[in-house]
């Protein structure tokens, strides 16, 4: 339909709400589980350090031009920066790119953190098919 959506949850909702893709209302609302939210927060730094710099190394269409890469880097901060500080004019693009390159050198450290965290997460998963009791949901 020439309709572009950037957010993954918006894409899920679009398919779940549109009869042309099958039954609607299949995905139940998120349950608001605080344990999962706490876990997500605990791995946020390592996830950002592991994934964001690697996106820049992929051949995704949106990153084929330097402008696309620069836009992503400018809009996706690296620890320890908060978004507002990262996007301010206090940092140059060269400095931002430096943080992305530095993150690639810390892979082992963050893989270790994430591996331990994934073991913790396993105990929070309701069953093989669903994260939370009650079925397939936004959890």
C-alpha positions in Angstrom: 0.0 0.0 0.0 3.0 2.3 -0.1 2.6 2.8 3.6 5.8 2.9 5.6 6.0 2.1 9.3 9.2 2.2 11.3 8.1 0.9 14.7 7.9 -2.9 15.1 4.9 -2.8 17.5 3.0 -0.6 15.1 3.7 -3.2 12.3 2.4 -6.0 14.6 -0.7 -4.1 15.4 -1.3 -3.3 11.8 -1.3 -7.0 10.8 -3.3 -8.0 13.9 -6.0 -5.5 13.2 -6.3 -6.1 9.5 -8.6 -8.9 8.3 -6.8 -9.2 5.0 -3.9 -10.9 6.8 -6.1 -13.4 8.6 -7.9 -13.5 12.0 -7.7 -10.3 13.9 -7.2 -9.7 17.6 -4.8 -12.7 17.9 -2.2 -10.7 19.9 -3.4 -10.1 23.5 -2.4 -6.8 25.2 0.8 -6.7 27.3 0.2 -7.7 30.8 2.4 -5.0 32.4 4.7 -7.5 34.0 7.1 -5.6 36.1 9.6 -8.5 36.2 10.0 -8.4 32.4 10.3 -4.6 32.4 13.0 -4.7 35.1 14.8 -7.4 33.1 14.6 -5.3 29.9 16.0 -2.3 31.8 18.9 -4.4 33.2 20.1 -5.4 29.7 19.4 -2.1 28.0 23.1 -0.9 28.0 24.5 -4.2 26.8 21.8 -4.6 24.1 22.6 -1.1 22.8 26.3 -1.7 22.9 26.0 -5.0 21.0 23.3 -4.1 18.4 23.5 -0.5 17.4 27.1 -0.5 16.1 26.4 -3.7 14.2 23.4 -2.2 12.4 25.9 0.2 10.8 27.8 -2.8 9.4 24.8 -4.4 7.7 23.7 -4.0 4.1 20.2 -2.9 5.0 18.8 -0.5 2.4 18.3 2.3 5.0 22.1 2.2 5.8 23.4 2.1 2.2 24.1 5.8 2.2 26.2 7.7 4.7 23.3 10.1 5.4 21.1 7.2 6.5 23.9 5.9 8.8 24.5 9.3 10.3 20.8 9.9 10.9 20.6 6.6 12.8 23.7 7.4 14.9 22.5 10.9 15.7 19.1 9.5 16.9 20.3 6.4 18.8 22.5 7.2 21.7 25.2 5.1 23.2 25.8 4.7 26.9 26.3 6.6 29.1 24.5 9.4 27.2 20.8 10.1 27.5 19.0 10.9 24.3 18.8 14.7 24.8 22.5 15.0 25.6 23.4 12.7 22.7 21.4 14.7 20.2 22.7 18.1 21.4 25.2 20.0 19.4 27.8 19.3 22.2 28.8 16.2 20.4 30.1 16.1 16.8 29.2 13.2 14.4 32.8 12.2 14.6 32.5 11.8 18.4 29.3 9.9 18.1 30.8 7.5 15.6 33.7 7.1 18.0 31.4 5.7 20.6 29.9 3.3 18.1 33.4 2.1 17.1 34.4 1.8 20.7 31.4 -0.3 21.5 32.6 -2.9 19.0 35.7 -3.4 21.0 33.6 -4.3 24.1 31.7 -7.2 22.6 33.0 -10.0 24.9 32.1 -8.0 28.0 28.5 -7.4 26.9 28.0 -10.9 25.5 28.9 -12.2 29.0 26.4 -9.8 30.7 23.7 -10.7 28.2 24.3 -14.5 28.4 23.8 -14.4 32.2 20.7 -12.2 31.8 19.2 -14.6 29.3 19.5 -17.4 31.9 17.6 -15.2 34.4 15.0 -14.5 31.7 14.3 -18.2 31.1 12.8 -18.5 34.5 10.3 -15.7 33.8 8.9 -17.4 30.6 5.5 -19.0 31.2 5.9 -21.8 28.7 7.5 -22.8 25.4 4.8 -20.9 23.4 4.0 -17.9 25.5 5.9 -15.4 27.5 3.1 -14.8 30.0 0.1 -16.9 31.2 -2.9 -16.3 29.0 -1.4 -16.8 25.6 0.3 -15.0 22.8 0.6 -11.3 23.8 2.7 -8.2 23.4 4.7 -9.4 26.3 
